Amino acid sequence: MTAIEARPVAGRPPAPWDPVREHRFVTSDGTALHVRSSGPAAAPLTLVLVHGWTQDHRTWDRVVDEFDRMGDTPARMLRYDLRGHGASAPARPGTATIEQLADDLAELLAARVPDGPLVLAGHSMGGMTIMALAERHPELVERRVAGVAFVATSCGSMDRITLGLPGVLGTGAAAFERRLAALLLRHRKDRLPLRPATVYPGTRLLVFGRRPRRADVRDVAAQLLVAHPASVGGFQQSISRHDRRVALARLRGKPAVVLAGDRDRLCPLPHAEAIAAELPEAGFVRYPGAGHMLAHERAAGVAARLVTLVRTVAERQGRRA
């Protein structure tokens, strides 16, 4: 793969291209995305890790560490912050949609990984982005996507989520989430005026399963606090409209894995089962006691599944060569 020099992140001195440094990629509508690449530039395939709502590329830190510890794997890794998240620029008005995220991903791949097979892994909204990529860029998916991993995500019916609460409580929680999204859309500041200690309890309750590590909860809360509020609100509304069960058909026949925690409140287990039903050849892994943040709660398990997926794809590609 050809190394492409990118403009450095704002506030940092210019530096030559290096695979372990962060970079900036500017989309066709002028939105700067924060990108990080690692691994051998000459690897025969690229593993692309797409994070979820309110998070950023750091979601995958523990998985990447575990992946690297598991020995020689023929893959380069590409991570980036979705628009409105992490160190990427806020989503421009009207662009905080999953459709736009799919277009961003297609542009990023064309610029940074112009050839070679791809394995795509998406957590939560990142998985939805991959589904939207299959819907909006079918030729790219057919020609280059050789494997896919869906981690704690959904192919639809997100407007019916009750956060694991029964009856009226669940209905009220869902209504509150919609009202909060509308309020965030009108928020004019770049960051929420909250302290980590303020969001820690809610983060622990909503997105983690049994006995989470404090460092993991702090990490997830810290990522939430640097997400752009209005962008977060827009994406929540787009998530509620997400319906891409049909799009999954474009991924049939490719090596795939679906990973889910049985205590996930945001994308409950039946949502993962619905994806697996559309991809009958996919491996399905259920993690007892785990919540929504599988890349934190079960990092070694997620990494092991990605290693297996990458090696399977590499073997298939080798047989075709």
C-alpha positions in Angstrom: 0.0 0.0 0.0 1.3 3.5 -0.9 1.8 5.8 2.1 -0.1 9.0 1.7 1.1 12.0 3.6 -1.6 13.9 5.4 -1.9 17.3 7.0 -1.2 17.1 10.8 -3.9 17.6 13.4 -4.4 21.2 14.2 -2.1 22.5 16.9 0.7 19.9 16.2 3.9 20.7 14.3 4.2 19.2 10.8 5.7 15.8 10.8 6.7 13.2 8.1 4.3 10.4 7.4 4.6 7.6 10.0 2.2 4.7 10.4 1.9 5.2 14.2 1.1 8.9 14.1 -2.3 10.5 14.0 -3.3 12.3 10.8 -6.1 14.3 9.3 -8.2 13.3 6.3 -10.5 16.0 4.8 -13.7 14.7 3.3 -15.3 16.2 0.1 -17.5 18.5 2.2 -14.5 19.9 4.1 -14.9 17.9 7.3 -11.5 17.0 8.9 -11.4 13.5 10.3 -8.7 12.3 12.8 -7.1 9.1 11.4 -4.7 6.6 13.0 -2.9 3.8 11.1 -0.6 1.1 12.5 1.0 -2.2 11.4 3.1 -3.1 8.4 2.4 -0.9 5.4 3.1 -3.8 3.1 0.5 -6.1 4.7 -1.7 -7.9 2.2 -5.0 -6.7 3.8 -6.3 -3.9 6.0 -8.4 -4.2 9.1 -10.6 -1.1 9.5 -12.0 -0.5 13.0 -15.1 1.8 13.2 -16.2 3.1 16.6 -19.6 3.8 17.9 -21.8 6.7 19.0 -20.3 9.2 21.5 -16.9 7.4 21.3 -13.8 7.7 19.2 -10.9 5.5 17.9 -9.7 4.9 21.4 -12.6 2.5 21.9 -10.4 -0.1 20.2 -7.2 0.5 22.1 -7.4 -2.6 24.3 -8.4 -4.7 21.3 -5.5 -3.5 19.2 -3.1 -4.2 22.1 -4.5 -7.8 22.4 -4.5 -8.2 18.6 -0.8 -7.3 18.5 0.1 -9.7 21.3 -1.5 -12.6 19.5 1.4 -13.0 17.1 2.1 -12.4 13.4 -1.2 -11.4 11.7 -1.1 -10.3 8.0 -3.0 -7.0 8.5 -2.5 -3.3 8.7 -5.0 -1.4 10.9 -6.8 1.8 10.2 -8.8 3.6 12.9 -10.4 7.1 12.8 -12.8 9.4 14.6 -16.2 9.7 13.0 -17.3 13.3 12.3 -18.5 15.0 15.4 -16.4 12.6 17.6 -13.0 12.7 19.2 -10.5 14.9 17.4 -12.5 15.0 14.2 -14.4 18.2 13.2 -18.1 18.6 14.2 -20.7 17.3 11.7 -21.8 20.1 9.5 -25.6 21.0 9.7 -27.6 18.2 8.2 -24.7 15.7 8.0 -25.0 14.0 11.4 -26.4 10.9 9.7 -25.4 7.3 9.3 -25.6 7.7 5.5 -23.0 10.5 5.7 -20.8 8.3 7.8 -20.9 5.6 5.2 -19.9 8.1 2.5 -17.1 9.3 4.7 -15.8 5.8 5.1 -16.0 5.2 1.3 -13.9 8.4 0.8 -11.4 7.5 3.4 -10.9 4.0 2.0 -10.4 5.4 -1.5 -7.8 7.8 -0.3 -5.9 5.8 2.3 -6.4 2.2 1.2 -6.9 2.4 -2.5 -6.3 -1.3 -3.2 -6.2 -4.6 -1.5 -8.8 -6.6 0.5 -10.5 -5.1 3.5 -11.9 -6.5 6.7 -14.3 -4.1 8.4 -15.2 -4.2 12.1 -17.8 -1.9 13.5 -19.0 -1.3 17.1 -22.5 0.0 17.7 -23.0 2.9 15.2 -19.8 1.8 13.5 -21.5 -1.5 12.6 -24.5 0.5 11.3 -22.0 2.6 9.2 -20.7 -0.6 7.6 -24.3 -1.7 6.8 -25.0 1.7 5.3 -21.7 1.3 3.3 -23.1 -1.9 1.8 -26.4 -0.1 1.0 -24.8 3.0 -0.5 -21.6 1.7 -2.0 -22.4 -1.9 -3.1 -19.7 -2.0 -5.7 -17.0 -1.2 -3.2 -18.3 -3.8 -0.8 -18.6 -6.4 -3.5 -15.1 -5.8 -4.9 -13.0 -5.1 -1.8 -14.7 -6.1 1.5 -13.5 -9.6 2.2 -14.7 -10.0 5.8 -16.8 -8.2 8.4 -17.3 -8.1 12.2 -20.4 -6.6 13.9 -19.7 -5.8 17.5 -22.7 -4.9 19.8 -24.7 -3.3 17.0 -28.1 -3.5 15.3 -29.7 -3.6 11.9 -32.9 -1.8 12.9 -35.7 -1.1 15.3 -33.5 1.2 17.4 -36.5 3.4 18.0 -38.0 0.7 20.2 -35.1 0.5 22.7 -36.2 0.7 26.3 -32.7 0.6 27.9 -33.5 -2.7 29.5 -36.2 -1.2 31.7 -39.7 -2.7 31.9 -43.0 -1.2 30.9 -43.7 2.4 31.6 -40.1 2.9 32.8 -38.7 1.7 29.5 -41.1 3.8 27.5 -40.2 6.9 29.6 -36.5 6.3 29.2 -36.8 6.1 25.5 -38.9 9.3 25.3 -36.3 11.1 27.5 -33.5 9.9 25.2 -35.3 11.5 22.2 -35.9 14.7 24.1 -32.3 14.8 25.1 -31.2 14.4 21.5 -33.4 17.3 20.4 -31.8 19.5 23.2 -28.3 18.5 22.1 -29.0 19.5 18.6 -29.5 23.1 19.8 -26.4 23.1 22.0 -24.0 25.7 20.6 -20.8 24.8 22.5 -18.2 22.3 21.3 -18.2 20.3 24.5 -20.7 19.4 27.2 -20.1 21.5 30.4 -19.9 18.4 32.6 -17.2 16.8 34.8 -16.2 13.2 34.3 -17.6 12.3 37.8 -21.0 13.6 36.6 -21.3 11.2 33.7 -19.5 8.2 35.3 -22.5 6.7 37.1 -24.8 6.9 34.0 -22.0 5.5 31.8 -21.5 2.5 34.1 -25.2 1.8 34.3 -26.1 2.2 30.6 -23.2 0.7 28.7 -21.5 -1.8 30.9 -22.4 -5.2 32.2 -21.4 -6.9 35.4 -18.4 -5.6 37.4 -16.8 -3.3 34.9 -13.3 -2.0 35.6 -13.2 1.6 36.8 -10.5 2.5 34.2 -12.8 1.3 31.4 -15.8 3.3 32.7 -13.5 6.4 33.0 -12.2 5.9 29.4 -15.7 5.6 27.9 -16.9 8.7 29.9 -13.9 10.7 28.8 -14.6 9.9 25.1 -18.2 10.9 25.5 -17.2 14.3 27.0 -15.1 15.3 23.9 -17.8 14.4 21.4 -19.6 17.4 19.8 -23.0 17.7 21.5 -25.0 18.8 18.5 -23.5 16.1 16.3 -24.3 13.5 19.0 -27.9 14.7 19.0 -28.2 14.4 15.3 -26.7 11.0 15.2 -29.0 9.7 17.9 -31.9 10.7 15.6 -30.3 9.0 12.7 -29.8 5.8 14.8 -33.5 5.8 15.6 -34.3 5.7 11.9 -31.7 3.0 11.1 -33.1 0.0 9.2 -30.7 -1.9 7.1 -31.6 -5.6 7.4 -32.0 -5.7 3.6 -28.5 -4.2 3.1 -27.0 -7.1 5.0 -27.7 -9.4 2.1 -24.8 -7.7 0.2 -22.5 -9.2 2.8 -23.6 -12.8 2.6 -21.0 -15.3 1.6 -18.2 -13.3 3.1 -16.4 -14.4 6.3 -18.3 -12.7 9.2 -18.7 -12.7 12.9 -21.4 -11.2 15.2 -20.4 -10.4 18.8 -22.9 -9.5 21.5 -23.1 -9.1 25.3 -26.2 -10.5 27.0 -26.5 -7.4 29.2 -26.3 -4.9 26.4 -29.0 -2.2 27.1 -28.4 -0.1 24.0 -28.3 -2.9 21.4 -29.9 -5.9 23.2 -29.1 -9.5 22.3 -32.1 -9.9 19.9 -30.6 -7.2 17.7 -27.4 -9.2 17.3 -29.5 -12.3 16.6 -31.3 -10.5 13.9 -28.0 -9.7 12.2 -26.9 -13.3 12.5 -30.2 -14.5 11.0 -29.4 -12.4 7.9 -25.8 -13.7 7.7 -26.3 -17.5 8.2 -22.6 -18.3 7.6 -21.4 -15.8 10.3 -20.1 -16.9 13.6 -22.2 -15.8 16.5 -20.6 -15.1 19.9 -22.6 -14.3 23.0 -20.6 -12.9 26.0 -22.4 -13.7 29.3 -22.4 -10.7 31.7 -21.1 -8.3 29.2 -22.8 -5.0 28.2 -22.4 -2.7 25.2 -18.7 -2.0 25.5 -17.3 -5.3 24.4 -14.1 -3.8 23.2 -13.4 -2.9 26.8 -15.2 -5.6 28.7 -14.1 -8.5 26.5 -11.1 -7.1 24.7 -9.1 -10.3 24.5 -12.2 -12.2 23.1 -12.9 -9.6 20.5 -9.3 -9.5 19.4 -9.2 -13.3 19.1 -12.2 -13.2 16.9 -10.7 -10.5 14.7 -7.4 -12.4 14.4 -9.4 -15.5 13.3 -11.4 -13.5 10.8 -8.3 -11.8 9.4 -6.4 -15.1 9.0 -9.5 -16.7 7.4 -9.6 -13.9 4.8 -5.9 -14.0 4.2 -6.1 -17.8 3.6 -8.9 -17.3 1.1 -7.1 -14.5 -0.7 -4.0 -16.7 -0.8 -5.9 -19.6 -2.5 -7.2 -17.2 -5.1 -3.8 -15.7 -5.9 
